């Protein structure tokens, strides 16, 4: 979704749950007819539901879930994924971690390694690494207005592009049956792609509840990833043939 007006509407609906067409038109400085067109488009994408006189956030969209919400969703599965993924780490590695809750659980496994260095755009992840005594570097950047637990933007992109990591751990909101990987935060995907390009090995952390679904923004394909770590064997959930190495507990 590259439409700023659609994003603004979703942010309003996320905070208020529902809003009238007139209210949205006033906040966006556009006509009610423009709002109605945007709402129709969002409803087709499954992100909003039209109601009499306005719209409400789609029940299943989870378009702007908070970090606190995401870190508690499927937490046991994410912990098992983190324990499994940690087997890929070696002493002395330079590691990219994105700002996802799954990467946050990886950060919790790093204190047992020697001379590991971490670069992350996750604010909560940086705090955890600091408390654990792990050498960590912030990507810098601005706080994302869509997801205030991460840093995004030009400065973060430049920081990531200036480094080469041994391994990059990242997550996503959904994986379609054809192996296409999606997320709900567009600017974070830009940084994730930079991490994938700048790492010797890329590892997708994704619990099985996220498969056979889609989200607004395409990130990559499973064929672009070196390793997929999940809580169970997800091959029955995928129609794609070109799959990365698969690890599960």
C-alpha positions in Angstrom: 0.0 0.0 0.0 1.7 3.1 -1.2 -1.3 5.4 -0.7 -0.6 7.8 2.1 -4.3 8.6 2.5 -5.1 5.0 2.9 -2.4 4.7 5.6 -3.7 7.7 7.4 -7.3 6.3 7.4 -6.0 3.0 8.8 -4.0 4.8 11.5 -7.2 6.7 12.6 -9.3 3.5 12.5 -6.7 1.6 14.5 -6.7 4.2 17.2 -10.5 4.8 17.3 -11.7 1.5 16.0 -14.3 3.3 13.8 -14.9 6.7 12.3 -17.5 8.5 10.2 -16.8 9.5 6.6 -17.2 13.2 7.5 -14.7 12.8 10.4 -12.1 11.2 8.1 -12.6 13.8 5.4 -12.0 16.6 7.9 -8.9 15.0 9.3 -7.4 14.3 5.8 -8.6 17.6 4.3 -10.3 15.8 1.4 -13.8 15.4 0.2 -16.2 12.7 1.6 -16.4 11.1 -1.9 -12.6 10.7 -1.8 -12.8 9.0 1.6 -15.5 6.7 0.4 -13.3 5.6 -2.6 -10.4 5.0 -0.2 -12.7 3.0 2.2 -13.9 0.9 -0.7 -10.3 0.1 -1.6 -9.4 -0.8 2.0 -12.4 -3.0 2.3 -11.4 -4.9 -0.8 -7.9 -5.5 0.8 -9.6 -6.7 4.0 -8.1 -3.9 6.1 -11.3 -2.0 6.9 -15.0 -2.7 7.0 -17.6 -0.3 5.7 -20.4 0.5 8.1 -23.3 3.0 7.9 -21.8 6.4 7.5 -18.2 5.4 7.9 -15.9 2.4 8.5 -14.2 0.4 11.2 -10.9 -1.5 11.4 -11.1 -5.0 9.9 -11.3 -7.6 12.7 -8.6 -9.7 11.1 -6.3 -7.0 9.7 -4.0 -6.5 12.7 -2.6 -3.7 10.6 -0.8 -1.8 13.3 -0.2 -4.3 16.1 1.9 -2.9 19.0 5.2 -4.5 20.0 3.7 -5.4 23.3 0.8 -7.2 21.6 3.1 -9.0 19.1 5.6 -10.1 21.8 2.8 -11.9 23.6 1.2 -13.4 20.5 2.4 -17.1 20.2 5.1 -16.4 22.7 5.9 -20.1 23.4 6.3 -20.8 19.7 8.6 -17.8 19.3 10.7 -18.9 22.2 11.1 -22.4 20.6 12.0 -20.7 17.3 14.6 -18.6 19.0 16.2 -21.6 20.8 16.4 -23.4 17.5 17.7 -20.4 15.5 20.4 -19.7 18.1 22.1 -22.9 16.9 23.1 -21.0 13.8 25.1 -18.4 15.7 28.8 -18.7 16.3 31.1 -16.9 18.7 32.4 -13.7 17.2 29.5 -13.2 14.7 28.2 -9.8 13.7 24.4 -10.2 13.7 21.6 -8.1 12.1 18.3 -8.2 14.1 15.2 -6.5 12.7 12.7 -4.9 15.1 10.3 -7.8 15.2 9.2 -9.5 18.4 10.7 -12.8 17.0 14.1 -11.1 16.8 13.6 -9.8 20.3 13.4 -13.5 21.5 16.7 -14.2 19.6 18.3 -11.3 21.5 17.5 -13.1 24.7 19.7 -16.0 23.7 22.9 -14.1 23.0 24.4 -13.6 26.4 25.9 -17.1 26.2 28.0 -16.3 23.2 31.5 -14.7 23.1 32.3 -11.5 21.2 29.0 -11.3 19.4 28.0 -7.9 18.1 24.5 -7.0 17.2 23.1 -4.3 14.9 19.4 -3.7 15.3 16.6 -1.1 14.7 14.5 -2.5 17.5 14.2 -0.2 20.4 13.1 -2.9 22.9 15.7 -5.2 21.5 18.5 -2.7 22.2 17.3 -2.3 25.7 17.3 -6.1 26.2 20.8 -6.4 24.8 22.0 -3.6 27.0 20.7 -5.4 30.1 22.3 -8.7 29.0 25.7 -7.0 28.4 25.8 -7.9 24.7 27.7 -5.4 22.5 25.0 -3.7 20.4 24.7 -1.0 17.8 21.7 1.1 17.0 20.9 1.7 13.3 19.9 5.2 14.2 17.0 6.8 12.3 13.7 8.1 13.4 11.0 6.4 15.4 8.5 4.9 13.0 5.1 6.6 13.3 3.4 3.3 12.4 5.3 1.1 14.8 6.9 3.1 17.6 9.1 0.3 18.8 11.5 0.5 15.8 13.8 3.0 14.0 13.4 3.6 10.3 14.5 6.0 7.6 17.5 7.2 5.7 20.0 7.1 8.5 19.1 3.6 9.5 19.4 2.5 5.9 22.9 4.0 5.6 24.0 2.4 8.8 22.9 -1.1 7.7 24.4 -0.6 4.2 27.8 0.3 5.7 28.2 -3.1 7.4 28.4 -6.8 6.4 26.9 -9.2 8.9 27.6 -12.9 9.3 23.9 -13.6 9.8 20.6 -11.6 9.6 17.6 -12.7 11.6 14.2 -11.2 10.6 10.5 -11.9 10.7 7.4 -11.1 8.8 3.7 -11.0 9.4 2.6 -13.6 6.9 3.8 -16.1 4.3 1.5 -17.0 1.4 1.1 -20.5 0.1 3.2 -19.7 -3.0 6.1 -18.7 -0.7 5.8 -14.9 -1.0 6.6 -13.1 2.3 4.6 -10.1 3.5 4.5 -7.6 6.4 2.2 -4.8 7.5 5.0 -2.1 8.0 6.3 -0.8 4.7 9.3 1.2 6.0 10.6 -1.8 8.0 10.6 -3.9 4.9 13.1 -1.4 3.4 15.5 -2.1 6.3 14.9 -5.8 6.2 15.9 -5.9 2.5 19.1 -4.0 3.3 19.9 -6.6 6.1 19.3 -9.5 3.6 21.6 -7.9 1.1 24.3 -7.2 3.6 24.5 -10.6 5.4 26.3 -13.8 4.5 23.2 -15.8 5.7 19.6 -14.7 6.1 17.2 -16.4 8.5 13.4 -15.9 8.5 11.8 -16.5 11.9 8.1 -17.3 11.4 5.7 -19.4 13.5 3.3 -21.6 11.7 0.2 -19.5 12.4 1.5 -16.9 9.9 1.4 -19.3 6.9 -1.1 -19.3 4.1 -1.9 -15.6 4.8 -1.0 -12.2 3.2 -0.4 -8.7 4.4 -0.3 -5.3 2.6 3.4 -5.1 1.7 5.6 -7.8 -0.1 9.0 -8.3 1.5 10.6 -11.1 -0.4 10.2 -14.7 -1.5 11.2 -17.8 0.5 13.6 -18.5 -2.3 15.5 -15.3 -1.4 16.1 -16.6 2.1 18.8 -19.1 3.2 17.0 -20.6 6.2 13.5 -20.7 7.6 13.0 -21.4 11.3 9.5 -22.2 12.5 7.9 -24.0 15.4 7.0 -27.1 13.3 7.4 -28.5 9.8 5.5 -26.0 7.6 6.1 -27.7 4.2 2.5 -29.0 4.1 1.4 -25.4 4.3 3.4 -24.3 1.2 2.8 -24.9 -2.5 6.2 -23.5 -3.4 8.9 -25.9 -4.6 12.0 -23.6 -4.2 12.3 -23.6 -0.4 15.2 -22.6 1.9 16.8 -24.8 4.5 14.1 -25.5 7.1 14.7 -25.8 10.9 12.2 -26.6 13.5 12.3 -28.0 17.1 
